[in-house]
Amino acid sequence: MTKWTPKHEAPEPLEGNVVATITGGTIVWFVLFLAQLPFYGWFHEHGHLWWLWTCLAGGGLGLLGIWYVRAREAAIRRDSRNGDARTADAQNG
């Protein structure tokens, strides 16, 4: 069996406002959790309590995601500034 090889290069990853995207998703998870909370008894009686905890887990992981993407963006900005300074130093000699 031969290994499959792509016929074209992979596209560059999309860069957008990642912090806003992750924050928006986290807010949605927490809103879903809070919206389902009054129906805790119904979910428990019908065996769907995992829906509630899934929303809470999504919100918690979203908080972790916000921390991660903010640190990533800060590192990218810091590296960009350091790279500009190194380029200027190299040109000035």
PyMOL Python script that loads the backbone (N, CA, C, O; Angstrom):
from pymol import cmd

cmd.read_pdbstr("""\
ATOM      1  N   MET A   1       0.833  -1.162   0.000  1.00  0.00           N
ATOM      2  CA  MET A   1       0.000   0.000   0.000  1.00  0.00           C
ATOM      3  C   MET A   1       0.889   1.241   0.000  1.00  0.00           C
ATOM      4  O   MET A   1       1.839   1.326   0.778  1.00  0.00           O
ATOM      5  N   THR A   2       0.589   2.183  -0.854  1.00  0.00           N
ATOM      6  CA  THR A   2       1.405   3.394  -0.933  1.00  0.00           C
ATOM      7  C   THR A   2       0.832   4.487  -0.039  1.00  0.00           C
ATOM      8  O   THR A   2      -0.368   4.562   0.224  1.00  0.00           O
ATOM      9  N   LYS A   3       1.737   5.309   0.402  1.00  0.00           N
ATOM     10  CA  LYS A   3       1.321   6.413   1.274  1.00  0.00           C
ATOM     11  C   LYS A   3       0.741   7.536   0.427  1.00  0.00           C
ATOM     12  O   LYS A   3       1.268   7.872  -0.634  1.00  0.00           O
ATOM     13  N   TRP A   4      -0.377   8.121   0.925  1.00  0.00           N
ATOM     14  CA  TRP A   4      -1.010   9.225   0.215  1.00  0.00           C
ATOM     15  C   TRP A   4      -0.207  10.494   0.431  1.00  0.00           C
ATOM     16  O   TRP A   4       0.161  10.809   1.562  1.00  0.00           O
ATOM     17  N   THR A   5       0.066  11.216  -0.626  1.00  0.00           N
ATOM     18  CA  THR A   5       0.763  12.493  -0.506  1.00  0.00           C
ATOM     19  C   THR A   5      -0.116  13.587  -1.107  1.00  0.00           C
ATOM     20  O   THR A   5      -0.720  13.383  -2.161  1.00  0.00           O
ATOM     21  N   PRO A   6      -0.194  14.728  -0.460  1.00  0.00           N
ATOM     22  CA  PRO A   6      -1.032  15.815  -0.990  1.00  0.00           C
ATOM     23  C   PRO A   6      -0.445  16.368  -2.281  1.00  0.00           C
ATOM     24  O   PRO A   6       0.771  16.373  -2.473  1.00  0.00           O
ATOM     25  N   LYS A   7      -1.317  16.830  -3.156  1.00  0.00           N
ATOM     26  CA  LYS A   7      -0.871  17.378  -4.435  1.00  0.00           C
ATOM     27  C   LYS A   7      -0.646  18.886  -4.376  1.00  0.00           C
ATOM     28  O   LYS A   7      -0.157  19.487  -5.333  1.00  0.00           O
ATOM     29  N   HIS A   8      -1.006  19.491  -3.248  1.00  0.00           N
ATOM     30  CA  HIS A   8      -0.810  20.929  -3.088  1.00  0.00           C
ATOM     31  C   HIS A   8      -0.425  21.223  -1.638  1.00  0.00           C
ATOM     32  O   HIS A   8      -0.603  20.389  -0.750  1.00  0.00           O
ATOM     33  N   GLU A   9       0.101  22.413  -1.424  1.00  0.00           N
ATOM     34  CA  GLU A   9       0.523  22.784  -0.076  1.00  0.00           C
ATOM     35  C   GLU A   9      -0.691  23.165   0.775  1.00  0.00           C
ATOM     36  O   GLU A   9      -1.712  23.626   0.264  1.00  0.00           O
ATOM     37  N   ALA A  10      -0.554  22.965   2.050  1.00  0.00           N
ATOM     38  CA  ALA A  10      -1.621  23.340   2.979  1.00  0.00           C
ATOM     39  C   ALA A  10      -1.724  24.864   3.032  1.00  0.00           C
ATOM     40  O   ALA A  10      -0.708  25.556   2.967  1.00  0.00           O
ATOM     41  N   PRO A  11      -2.928  25.382   3.149  1.00  0.00           N
ATOM     42  CA  PRO A  11      -3.070  26.843   3.238  1.00  0.00           C
ATOM     43  C   PRO A  11      -2.560  27.373   4.574  1.00  0.00           C
ATOM     44  O   PRO A  11      -2.476  26.644   5.563  1.00  0.00           O
ATOM     45  N   GLU A  12      -2.226  28.642   4.576  1.00  0.00           N
ATOM     46  CA  GLU A  12      -1.783  29.291   5.807  1.00  0.00           C
ATOM     47  C   GLU A  12      -2.946  29.338   6.798  1.00  0.00           C
ATOM     48  O   GLU A  12      -4.098  29.475   6.386  1.00  0.00           O
ATOM     49  N   PRO A  13      -2.663  29.226   8.089  1.00  0.00           N
ATOM     50  CA  PRO A  13      -3.750  29.305   9.073  1.00  0.00           C
ATOM     51  C   PRO A  13      -4.365  30.703   9.080  1.00  0.00           C
ATOM     52  O   PRO A  13      -3.675  31.699   8.863  1.00  0.00           O
ATOM     53  N   LEU A  14      -5.665  30.759   9.331  1.00  0.00           N
ATOM     54  CA  LEU A  14      -6.353  32.039   9.391  1.00  0.00           C
ATOM     55  C   LEU A  14      -6.040  32.714  10.714  1.00  0.00           C
ATOM     56  O   LEU A  14      -6.076  32.081  11.769  1.00  0.00           O
ATOM     57  N   GLU A  15      -5.738  33.978  10.654  1.00  0.00           N
ATOM     58  CA  GLU A  15      -5.515  34.754  11.866  1.00  0.00           C
ATOM     59  C   GLU A  15      -6.628  35.778  11.949  1.00  0.00           C
ATOM     60  O   GLU A  15      -6.871  36.528  11.004  1.00  0.00           O
ATOM     61  N   GLY A  16      -7.287  35.804  13.064  1.00  0.00           N
ATOM     62  CA  GLY A  16      -8.360  36.764  13.285  1.00  0.00           C
ATOM     63  C   GLY A  16      -8.318  37.216  14.721  1.00  0.00           C
ATOM     64  O   GLY A  16      -7.304  37.063  15.402  1.00  0.00           O
ATOM     65  N   ASN A  17      -9.416  37.770  15.181  1.00  0.00           N
ATOM     66  CA  ASN A  17      -9.489  38.189  16.567  1.00  0.00           C
ATOM     67  C   ASN A  17      -9.841  36.974  17.415  1.00  0.00           C
ATOM     68  O   ASN A  17     -11.000  36.767  17.773  1.00  0.00           O
ATOM     69  N   VAL A  18      -8.837  36.184  17.728  1.00  0.00           N
ATOM     70  CA  VAL A  18      -9.019  34.908  18.417  1.00  0.00           C
ATOM     71  C   VAL A  18      -9.528  35.124  19.844  1.00  0.00           C
ATOM     72  O   VAL A  18     -10.352  34.347  20.327  1.00  0.00           O
ATOM     73  N   VAL A  19      -9.054  36.156  20.513  1.00  0.00           N
ATOM     74  CA  VAL A  19      -9.474  36.408  21.887  1.00  0.00           C
ATOM     75  C   VAL A  19     -10.978  36.675  21.927  1.00  0.00           C
ATOM     76  O   VAL A  19     -11.674  36.149  22.796  1.00  0.00           O
ATOM     77  N   ALA A  20     -11.485  37.480  21.000  1.00  0.00           N
ATOM     78  CA  ALA A  20     -12.918  37.777  20.961  1.00  0.00           C
ATOM     79  C   ALA A  20     -13.724  36.528  20.637  1.00  0.00           C
ATOM     80  O   ALA A  20     -14.804  36.333  21.193  1.00  0.00           O
ATOM     81  N   THR A  21     -13.226  35.692  19.760  1.00  0.00           N
ATOM     82  CA  THR A  21     -13.931  34.470  19.402  1.00  0.00           C
ATOM     83  C   THR A  21     -14.046  33.531  20.594  1.00  0.00           C
ATOM     84  O   THR A  21     -15.125  33.011  20.877  1.00  0.00           O
ATOM     85  N   ILE A  22     -12.946  33.316  21.287  1.00  0.00           N
ATOM     86  CA  ILE A  22     -12.951  32.422  22.447  1.00  0.00           C
ATOM     87  C   ILE A  22     -13.795  33.009  23.577  1.00  0.00           C
ATOM     88  O   ILE A  22     -14.523  32.279  24.250  1.00  0.00           O
ATOM     89  N   THR A  23     -13.703  34.318  23.787  1.00  0.00           N
ATOM     90  CA  THR A  23     -14.504  34.963  24.821  1.00  0.00           C
ATOM     91  C   THR A  23     -15.993  34.836  24.511  1.00  0.00           C
ATOM     92  O   THR A  23     -16.790  34.549  25.404  1.00  0.00           O
ATOM     93  N   GLY A  24     -16.366  35.047  23.265  1.00  0.00           N
ATOM     94  CA  GLY A  24     -17.765  34.896  22.865  1.00  0.00           C
ATOM     95  C   GLY A  24     -18.275  33.486  23.094  1.00  0.00           C
ATOM     96  O   GLY A  24     -19.380  33.298  23.603  1.00  0.00           O
ATOM     97  N   GLY A  25     -17.485  32.504  22.726  1.00  0.00           N
ATOM     98  CA  GLY A  25     -17.879  31.116  22.940  1.00  0.00           C
ATOM     99  C   GLY A  25     -18.011  30.776  24.412  1.00  0.00           C
ATOM    100  O   GLY A  25     -18.912  30.035  24.806  1.00  0.00           O
ATOM    101  N   THR A  26     -17.116  31.316  25.223  1.00  0.00           N
ATOM    102  CA  THR A  26     -17.168  31.074  26.668  1.00  0.00           C
ATOM    103  C   THR A  26     -18.433  31.681  27.267  1.00  0.00           C
ATOM    104  O   THR A  26     -19.083  31.066  28.112  1.00  0.00           O
ATOM    105  N   ILE A  27     -18.775  32.872  26.832  1.00  0.00           N
ATOM    106  CA  ILE A  27     -19.997  33.519  27.309  1.00  0.00           C
ATOM    107  C   ILE A  27     -21.221  32.693  26.936  1.00  0.00           C
ATOM    108  O   ILE A  27     -22.137  32.536  27.743  1.00  0.00           O
ATOM    109  N   VAL A  28     -21.238  32.169  25.719  1.00  0.00           N
ATOM    110  CA  VAL A  28     -22.367  31.333  25.281  1.00  0.00           C
ATOM    111  C   VAL A  28     -22.503  30.109  26.178  1.00  0.00           C
ATOM    112  O   VAL A  28     -23.614  29.772  26.586  1.00  0.00           O
ATOM    113  N   TRP A  29     -21.400  29.439  26.495  1.00  0.00           N
ATOM    114  CA  TRP A  29     -21.454  28.255  27.361  1.00  0.00           C
ATOM    115  C   TRP A  29     -22.005  28.599  28.741  1.00  0.00           C
ATOM    116  O   TRP A  29     -22.839  27.870  29.278  1.00  0.00           O
ATOM    117  N   PHE A  30     -21.536  29.715  29.316  1.00  0.00           N
ATOM    118  CA  PHE A  30     -22.024  30.099  30.643  1.00  0.00           C
ATOM    119  C   PHE A  30     -23.495  30.516  30.609  1.00  0.00           C
ATOM    120  O   PHE A  30     -24.239  30.221  31.544  1.00  0.00           O
ATOM    121  N   VAL A  31     -23.920  31.194  29.550  1.00  0.00           N
ATOM    122  CA  VAL A  31     -25.332  31.569  29.421  1.00  0.00           C
ATOM    123  C   VAL A  31     -26.195  30.317  29.303  1.00  0.00           C
ATOM    124  O   VAL A  31     -27.262  30.239  29.913  1.00  0.00           O
ATOM    125  N   LEU A  32     -25.740  29.338  28.522  1.00  0.00           N
ATOM    126  CA  LEU A  32     -26.488  28.085  28.418  1.00  0.00           C
ATOM    127  C   LEU A  32     -26.577  27.380  29.770  1.00  0.00           C
ATOM    128  O   LEU A  32     -27.621  26.828  30.116  1.00  0.00           O
ATOM    129  N   PHE A  33     -25.498  27.398  30.524  1.00  0.00           N
ATOM    130  CA  PHE A  33     -25.511  26.797  31.858  1.00  0.00           C
ATOM    131  C   PHE A  33     -26.533  27.489  32.755  1.00  0.00           C
ATOM    132  O   PHE A  33     -27.339  26.833  33.414  1.00  0.00           O
ATOM    133  N   LEU A  34     -26.491  28.819  32.773  1.00  0.00           N
ATOM    134  CA  LEU A  34     -27.413  29.571  33.628  1.00  0.00           C
ATOM    135  C   LEU A  34     -28.863  29.420  33.180  1.00  0.00           C
ATOM    136  O   LEU A  34     -29.770  29.409  34.012  1.00  0.00           O
ATOM    137  N   ALA A  35     -29.091  29.303  31.869  1.00  0.00           N
ATOM    138  CA  ALA A  35     -30.451  29.129  31.358  1.00  0.00           C
ATOM    139  C   ALA A  35     -31.018  27.765  31.739  1.00  0.00           C
ATOM    140  O   ALA A  35     -32.226  27.638  31.938  1.00  0.00           O
ATOM    141  N   GLN A  36     -30.180  26.753  31.844  1.00  0.00           N
ATOM    142  CA  GLN A  36     -30.642  25.410  32.170  1.00  0.00           C
ATOM    143  C   GLN A  36     -30.720  25.160  33.674  1.00  0.00           C
ATOM    144  O   GLN A  36     -31.372  24.211  34.109  1.00  0.00           O
ATOM    145  N   LEU A  37     -30.076  25.986  34.457  1.00  0.00           N
ATOM    146  CA  LEU A  37     -30.020  25.777  35.902  1.00  0.00           C
ATOM    147  C   LEU A  37     -31.398  25.710  36.572  1.00  0.00           C
ATOM    148  O   LEU A  37     -31.577  24.884  37.468  1.00  0.00           O
ATOM    149  N   PRO A  38     -32.381  26.535  36.186  1.00  0.00           N
ATOM    150  CA  PRO A  38     -33.694  26.424  36.825  1.00  0.00           C
ATOM    151  C   PRO A  38     -34.394  25.077  36.566  1.00  0.00           C
ATOM    152  O   PRO A  38     -35.312  24.708  37.298  1.00  0.00           O
ATOM    153  N   PHE A  39     -33.971  24.363  35.552  1.00  0.00           N
ATOM    154  CA  PHE A  39     -34.580  23.092  35.193  1.00  0.00           C
ATOM    155  C   PHE A  39     -33.781  21.893  35.695  1.00  0.00           C
ATOM    156  O   PHE A  39     -33.903  20.785  35.172  1.00  0.00           O
ATOM    157  N   TYR A  40     -32.958  22.135  36.724  1.00  0.00           N
ATOM    158  CA  TYR A  40     -32.101  21.085  37.270  1.00  0.00           C
ATOM    159  C   TYR A  40     -32.891  19.821  37.620  1.00  0.00           C
ATOM    160  O   TYR A  40     -32.473  18.712  37.287  1.00  0.00           O
ATOM    161  N   GLY A  41     -34.020  19.987  38.284  1.00  0.00           N
ATOM    162  CA  GLY A  41     -34.836  18.835  38.681  1.00  0.00           C
ATOM    163  C   GLY A  41     -35.326  18.035  37.498  1.00  0.00           C
ATOM    164  O   GLY A  41     -35.292  16.805  37.520  1.00  0.00           O
ATOM    165  N   TRP A  42     -35.786  18.724  36.457  1.00  0.00           N
ATOM    166  CA  TRP A  42     -36.274  18.029  35.268  1.00  0.00           C
ATOM    167  C   TRP A  42     -35.146  17.242  34.612  1.00  0.00           C
ATOM    168  O   TRP A  42     -35.320  16.078  34.249  1.00  0.00           O
ATOM    169  N   PHE A  43     -33.980  17.886  34.461  1.00  0.00           N
ATOM    170  CA  PHE A  43     -32.837  17.199  33.861  1.00  0.00           C
ATOM    171  C   PHE A  43     -32.457  15.970  34.690  1.00  0.00           C
ATOM    172  O   PHE A  43     -32.140  14.914  34.143  1.00  0.00           O
ATOM    173  N   HIS A  44     -32.492  16.122  36.006  1.00  0.00           N
ATOM    174  CA  HIS A  44     -32.133  15.008  36.886  1.00  0.00           C
ATOM    175  C   HIS A  44     -33.134  13.853  36.755  1.00  0.00           C
ATOM    176  O   HIS A  44     -32.732  12.691  36.689  1.00  0.00           O
ATOM    177  N   GLU A  45     -34.424  14.166  36.718  1.00  0.00           N
ATOM    178  CA  GLU A  45     -35.455  13.134  36.613  1.00  0.00           C
ATOM    179  C   GLU A  45     -35.400  12.370  35.293  1.00  0.00           C
ATOM    180  O   GLU A  45     -35.705  11.178  35.250  1.00  0.00           O
ATOM    181  N   HIS A  46     -35.017  13.046  34.231  1.00  0.00           N
ATOM    182  CA  HIS A  46     -35.019  12.433  32.907  1.00  0.00           C
ATOM    183  C   HIS A  46     -33.645  11.928  32.459  1.00  0.00           C
ATOM    184  O   HIS A  46     -33.482  11.491  31.320  1.00  0.00           O
ATOM    185  N   GLY A  47     -32.674  11.987  33.344  1.00  0.00           N
ATOM    186  CA  GLY A  47     -31.355  11.448  33.012  1.00  0.00           C
ATOM    187  C   GLY A  47     -30.544  12.319  32.065  1.00  0.00           C
ATOM    188  O   GLY A  47     -29.651  11.834  31.371  1.00  0.00           O
ATOM    189  N   HIS A  48     -30.865  13.616  32.041  1.00  0.00           N
ATOM    190  CA  HIS A  48     -30.146  14.528  31.144  1.00  0.00           C
ATOM    191  C   HIS A  48     -29.305  15.544  31.914  1.00  0.00           C
ATOM    192  O   HIS A  48     -29.018  16.624  31.399  1.00  0.00           O
ATOM    193  N   LEU A  49     -28.918  15.215  33.116  1.00  0.00           N
ATOM    194  CA  LEU A  49     -28.156  16.139  33.937  1.00  0.00           C
ATOM    195  C   LEU A  49     -26.800  16.469  33.314  1.00  0.00           C
ATOM    196  O   LEU A  49     -26.217  17.518  33.590  1.00  0.00           O
ATOM    197  N   TRP A  50     -26.314  15.573  32.482  1.00  0.00           N
ATOM    198  CA  TRP A  50     -25.023  15.811  31.833  1.00  0.00           C
ATOM    199  C   TRP A  50     -25.066  17.039  30.923  1.00  0.00           C
ATOM    200  O   TRP A  50     -24.024  17.640  30.660  1.00  0.00           O
ATOM    201  N   TRP A  51     -26.258  17.428  30.433  1.00  0.00           N
ATOM    202  CA  TRP A  51     -26.366  18.638  29.607  1.00  0.00           C
ATOM    203  C   TRP A  51     -25.906  19.853  30.401  1.00  0.00           C
ATOM    204  O   TRP A  51     -25.170  20.700  29.895  1.00  0.00           O
ATOM    205  N   LEU A  52     -26.350  19.923  31.645  1.00  0.00           N
ATOM    206  CA  LEU A  52     -25.997  21.043  32.515  1.00  0.00           C
ATOM    207  C   LEU A  52     -24.488  21.086  32.762  1.00  0.00           C
ATOM    208  O   LEU A  52     -23.856  22.136  32.647  1.00  0.00           O
ATOM    209  N   TRP A  53     -23.925  19.924  33.103  1.00  0.00           N
ATOM    210  CA  TRP A  53     -22.497  19.873  33.414  1.00  0.00           C
ATOM    211  C   TRP A  53     -21.638  20.063  32.168  1.00  0.00           C
ATOM    212  O   TRP A  53     -20.502  20.526  32.273  1.00  0.00           O
ATOM    213  N   THR A  54     -22.150  19.719  31.006  1.00  0.00           N
ATOM    214  CA  THR A  54     -21.421  19.958  29.763  1.00  0.00           C
ATOM    215  C   THR A  54     -21.255  21.455  29.532  1.00  0.00           C
ATOM    216  O   THR A  54     -20.185  21.921  29.142  1.00  0.00           O
ATOM    217  N   CYS A  55     -22.328  22.201  29.779  1.00  0.00           N
ATOM    218  CA  CYS A  55     -22.253  23.657  29.618  1.00  0.00           C
ATOM    219  C   CYS A  55     -21.277  24.275  30.614  1.00  0.00           C
ATOM    220  O   CYS A  55     -20.519  25.179  30.262  1.00  0.00           O
ATOM    221  N   LEU A  56     -21.292  23.794  31.845  1.00  0.00           N
ATOM    222  CA  LEU A  56     -20.362  24.307  32.847  1.00  0.00           C
ATOM    223  C   LEU A  56     -18.917  23.963  32.470  1.00  0.00           C
ATOM    224  O   LEU A  56     -18.017  24.790  32.620  1.00  0.00           O
ATOM    225  N   ALA A  57     -18.704  22.753  31.984  1.00  0.00           N
ATOM    226  CA  ALA A  57     -17.357  22.358  31.555  1.00  0.00           C
ATOM    227  C   ALA A  57     -16.912  23.196  30.358  1.00  0.00           C
ATOM    228  O   ALA A  57     -15.749  23.592  30.279  1.00  0.00           O
ATOM    229  N   GLY A  58     -17.828  23.470  29.426  1.00  0.00           N
ATOM    230  CA  GLY A  58     -17.493  24.318  28.278  1.00  0.00           C
ATOM    231  C   GLY A  58     -17.085  25.712  28.709  1.00  0.00           C
ATOM    232  O   GLY A  58     -16.135  26.283  28.174  1.00  0.00           O
ATOM    233  N   GLY A  59     -17.810  26.265  29.685  1.00  0.00           N
ATOM    234  CA  GLY A  59     -17.440  27.582  30.205  1.00  0.00           C
ATOM    235  C   GLY A  59     -16.101  27.559  30.912  1.00  0.00           C
ATOM    236  O   GLY A  59     -15.291  28.471  30.744  1.00  0.00           O
ATOM    237  N   GLY A  60     -15.862  26.522  31.703  1.00  0.00           N
ATOM    238  CA  GLY A  60     -14.574  26.412  32.408  1.00  0.00           C
ATOM    239  C   GLY A  60     -13.411  26.254  31.446  1.00  0.00           C
ATOM    240  O   GLY A  60     -12.366  26.881  31.616  1.00  0.00           O
ATOM    241  N   LEU A  61     -13.593  25.420  30.442  1.00  0.00           N
ATOM    242  CA  LEU A  61     -12.525  25.258  29.449  1.00  0.00           C
ATOM    243  C   LEU A  61     -12.350  26.526  28.617  1.00  0.00           C
ATOM    244  O   LEU A  61     -11.252  26.838  28.157  1.00  0.00           O
ATOM    245  N   GLY A  62     -13.452  27.248  28.435  1.00  0.00           N
ATOM    246  CA  GLY A  62     -13.359  28.527  27.741  1.00  0.00           C
ATOM    247  C   GLY A  62     -12.503  29.526  28.505  1.00  0.00           C
ATOM    248  O   GLY A  62     -11.739  30.281  27.903  1.00  0.00           O
ATOM    249  N   LEU A  63     -12.628  29.533  29.849  1.00  0.00           N
ATOM    250  CA  LEU A  63     -11.774  30.407  30.652  1.00  0.00           C
ATOM    251  C   LEU A  63     -10.298  30.051  30.475  1.00  0.00           C
ATOM    252  O   LEU A  63      -9.439  30.928  30.382  1.00  0.00           O
ATOM    253  N   LEU A  64     -10.026  28.763  30.433  1.00  0.00           N
ATOM    254  CA  LEU A  64      -8.659  28.314  30.173  1.00  0.00           C
ATOM    255  C   LEU A  64      -8.218  28.757  28.768  1.00  0.00           C
ATOM    256  O   LEU A  64      -7.077  29.174  28.571  1.00  0.00           O
ATOM    257  N   GLY A  65      -9.125  28.661  27.812  1.00  0.00           N
ATOM    258  CA  GLY A  65      -8.821  29.089  26.449  1.00  0.00           C
ATOM    259  C   GLY A  65      -8.547  30.577  26.355  1.00  0.00           C
ATOM    260  O   GLY A  65      -7.651  30.997  25.623  1.00  0.00           O
ATOM    261  N   ILE A  66      -9.314  31.388  27.096  1.00  0.00           N
ATOM    262  CA  ILE A  66      -9.079  32.837  27.090  1.00  0.00           C
ATOM    263  C   ILE A  66      -7.685  33.138  27.633  1.00  0.00           C
ATOM    264  O   ILE A  66      -6.950  33.944  27.062  1.00  0.00           O
ATOM    265  N   TRP A  67      -7.329  32.490  28.733  1.00  0.00           N
ATOM    266  CA  TRP A  67      -5.996  32.691  29.297  1.00  0.00           C
ATOM    267  C   TRP A  67      -4.923  32.313  28.269  1.00  0.00           C
ATOM    268  O   TRP A  67      -3.937  33.031  28.104  1.00  0.00           O
ATOM    269  N   TYR A  68      -5.121  31.191  27.586  1.00  0.00           N
ATOM    270  CA  TYR A  68      -4.129  30.701  26.628  1.00  0.00           C
ATOM    271  C   TYR A  68      -3.976  31.650  25.436  1.00  0.00           C
ATOM    272  O   TYR A  68      -2.854  31.996  25.069  1.00  0.00           O
ATOM    273  N   VAL A  69      -5.096  32.079  24.825  1.00  0.00           N
ATOM    274  CA  VAL A  69      -4.976  32.908  23.627  1.00  0.00           C
ATOM    275  C   VAL A  69      -4.462  34.301  23.961  1.00  0.00           C
ATOM    276  O   VAL A  69      -3.789  34.925  23.141  1.00  0.00           O
ATOM    277  N   ARG A  70      -4.775  34.800  25.168  1.00  0.00           N
ATOM    278  CA  ARG A  70      -4.214  36.100  25.556  1.00  0.00           C
ATOM    279  C   ARG A  70      -2.704  35.997  25.729  1.00  0.00           C
ATOM    280  O   ARG A  70      -1.968  36.892  25.313  1.00  0.00           O
ATOM    281  N   ALA A  71      -2.241  34.914  26.340  1.00  0.00           N
ATOM    282  CA  ALA A  71      -0.798  34.716  26.496  1.00  0.00           C
ATOM    283  C   ALA A  71      -0.131  34.534  25.134  1.00  0.00           C
ATOM    284  O   ALA A  71       0.972  35.033  24.909  1.00  0.00           O
ATOM    285  N   ARG A  72      -0.789  33.833  24.240  1.00  0.00           N
ATOM    286  CA  ARG A  72      -0.255  33.612  22.888  1.00  0.00           C
ATOM    287  C   ARG A  72      -0.131  34.934  22.134  1.00  0.00           C
ATOM    288  O   ARG A  72       0.899  35.207  21.518  1.00  0.00           O
ATOM    289  N   GLU A  73      -1.183  35.752  22.183  1.00  0.00           N
ATOM    290  CA  GLU A  73      -1.148  37.045  21.491  1.00  0.00           C
ATOM    291  C   GLU A  73      -0.049  37.942  22.068  1.00  0.00           C
ATOM    292  O   GLU A  73       0.645  38.633  21.322  1.00  0.00           O
ATOM    293  N   ALA A  74       0.107  37.930  23.396  1.00  0.00           N
ATOM    294  CA  ALA A  74       1.152  38.738  24.025  1.00  0.00           C
ATOM    295  C   ALA A  74       2.531  38.267  23.583  1.00  0.00           C
ATOM    296  O   ALA A  74       3.418  39.083  23.334  1.00  0.00           O
ATOM    297  N   ALA A  75       2.714  36.950  23.484  1.00  0.00           N
ATOM    298  CA  ALA A  75       4.006  36.412  23.044  1.00  0.00           C
ATOM    299  C   ALA A  75       4.288  36.768  21.584  1.00  0.00           C
ATOM    300  O   ALA A  75       5.427  37.068  21.225  1.00  0.00           O
ATOM    301  N   ILE A  76       3.268  36.735  20.758  1.00  0.00           N
ATOM    302  CA  ILE A  76       3.444  37.101  19.346  1.00  0.00           C
ATOM    303  C   ILE A  76       3.824  38.571  19.231  1.00  0.00           C
ATOM    304  O   ILE A  76       4.732  38.919  18.476  1.00  0.00           O
ATOM    305  N   ARG A  77       3.128  39.448  19.984  1.00  0.00           N
ATOM    306  CA  ARG A  77       3.451  40.874  19.960  1.00  0.00           C
ATOM    307  C   ARG A  77       4.863  41.122  20.477  1.00  0.00           C
ATOM    308  O   ARG A  77       5.613  41.908  19.899  1.00  0.00           O
ATOM    309  N   ARG A  78       5.222  40.447  21.571  1.00  0.00           N
ATOM    310  CA  ARG A  78       6.550  40.616  22.161  1.00  0.00           C
ATOM    311  C   ARG A  78       7.628  40.169  21.170  1.00  0.00           C
ATOM    312  O   ARG A  78       8.645  40.845  21.014  1.00  0.00           O
ATOM    313  N   ASP A  79       7.409  39.041  20.506  1.00  0.00           N
ATOM    314  CA  ASP A  79       8.382  38.535  19.539  1.00  0.00           C
ATOM    315  C   ASP A  79       8.478  39.471  18.334  1.00  0.00           C
ATOM    316  O   ASP A  79       9.557  39.672  17.777  1.00  0.00           O
ATOM    317  N   SER A  80       7.345  40.036  17.941  1.00  0.00           N
ATOM    318  CA  SER A  80       7.347  40.967  16.819  1.00  0.00           C
ATOM    319  C   SER A  80       8.157  42.209  17.157  1.00  0.00           C
ATOM    320  O   SER A  80       8.948  42.673  16.335  1.00  0.00           O
ATOM    321  N   ARG A  81       7.972  42.756  18.356  1.00  0.00           N
ATOM    322  CA  ARG A  81       8.748  43.933  18.779  1.00  0.00           C
ATOM    323  C   ARG A  81      10.232  43.599  18.870  1.00  0.00           C
ATOM    324  O   ARG A  81      11.071  44.387  18.433  1.00  0.00           O
ATOM    325  N   ASN A  82      10.566  42.437  19.434  1.00  0.00           N
ATOM    326  CA  ASN A  82      11.972  42.031  19.547  1.00  0.00           C
ATOM    327  C   ASN A  82      12.571  41.783  18.172  1.00  0.00           C
ATOM    328  O   ASN A  82      13.737  42.097  17.935  1.00  0.00           O
ATOM    329  N   GLY A  83      11.788  41.226  17.276  1.00  0.00           N
ATOM    330  CA  GLY A  83      12.268  40.980  15.920  1.00  0.00           C
ATOM    331  C   GLY A  83      12.538  42.268  15.178  1.00  0.00           C
ATOM    332  O   GLY A  83      13.509  42.361  14.427  1.00  0.00           O
ATOM    333  N   ASP A  84      11.675  43.285  15.384  1.00  0.00           N
ATOM    334  CA  ASP A  84      11.896  44.589  14.759  1.00  0.00           C
ATOM    335  C   ASP A  84      13.157  45.242  15.295  1.00  0.00           C
ATOM    336  O   ASP A  84      13.918  45.852  14.544  1.00  0.00           O
ATOM    337  N   ALA A  85      13.379  45.112  16.610  1.00  0.00           N
ATOM    338  CA  ALA A  85      14.580  45.704  17.214  1.00  0.00           C
ATOM    339  C   ALA A  85      15.830  44.997  16.707  1.00  0.00           C
ATOM    340  O   ALA A  85      16.838  45.647  16.430  1.00  0.00           O
ATOM    341  N   ARG A  86      15.777  43.667  16.582  1.00  0.00           N
ATOM    342  CA  ARG A  86      16.939  42.929  16.061  1.00  0.00           C
ATOM    343  C   ARG A  86      17.235  43.314  14.627  1.00  0.00           C
ATOM    344  O   ARG A  86      18.397  43.436  14.241  1.00  0.00           O
ATOM    345  N   THR A  87      16.177  43.508  13.825  1.00  0.00           N
ATOM    346  CA  THR A  87      16.368  43.890  12.426  1.00  0.00           C
ATOM    347  C   THR A  87      16.997  45.269  12.347  1.00  0.00           C
ATOM    348  O   THR A  87      17.903  45.493  11.544  1.00  0.00           O
ATOM    349  N   ALA A  88      16.521  46.205  13.178  1.00  0.00           N
ATOM    350  CA  ALA A  88      17.084  47.552  13.176  1.00  0.00           C
ATOM    351  C   ALA A  88      18.552  47.532  13.619  1.00  0.00           C
ATOM    352  O   ALA A  88      19.380  48.244  13.051  1.00  0.00           O
ATOM    353  N   ASP A  89      18.872  46.724  14.627  1.00  0.00           N
ATOM    354  CA  ASP A  89      20.259  46.624  15.099  1.00  0.00           C
ATOM    355  C   ASP A  89      21.150  46.048  14.005  1.00  0.00           C
ATOM    356  O   ASP A  89      22.278  46.502  13.815  1.00  0.00           O
ATOM    357  N   ALA A  90      20.648  45.061  13.296  1.00  0.00           N
ATOM    358  CA  ALA A  90      21.450  44.427  12.245  1.00  0.00           C
ATOM    359  C   ALA A  90      21.686  45.406  11.094  1.00  0.00           C
ATOM    360  O   ALA A  90      22.762  45.413  10.498  1.00  0.00           O
ATOM    361  N   GLN A  91      20.696  46.221  10.785  1.00  0.00           N
ATOM    362  CA  GLN A  91      20.858  47.193   9.687  1.00  0.00           C
ATOM    363  C   GLN A  91      21.798  48.332  10.073  1.00  0.00           C
ATOM    364  O   GLN A  91      22.536  48.852   9.235  1.00  0.00           O
ATOM    365  N   ASN A  92      21.763  48.716  11.360  1.00  0.00           N
ATOM    366  CA  ASN A  92      22.624  49.812  11.810  1.00  0.00           C
ATOM    367  C   ASN A  92      24.064  49.363  12.063  1.00  0.00           C
ATOM    368  O   ASN A  92      24.988  50.170  12.165  1.00  0.00           O
ATOM    369  N   GLY A  93      24.207  48.074  12.156  1.00  0.00           N
ATOM    370  CA  GLY A  93      25.487  47.531  12.171  1.00  0.00           C
ATOM    371  C   GLY A  93      26.347  47.313  13.267  1.00  0.00           C
ATOM    372  O   GLY A  93      27.459  46.815  13.090  1.00  0.00           O
TER     373      GLY A  93
END
""", "prot")
cmd.dss("prot")
cmd.show_as("cartoon", "prot")
cmd.util.cbc("prot")
cmd.orient("prot")
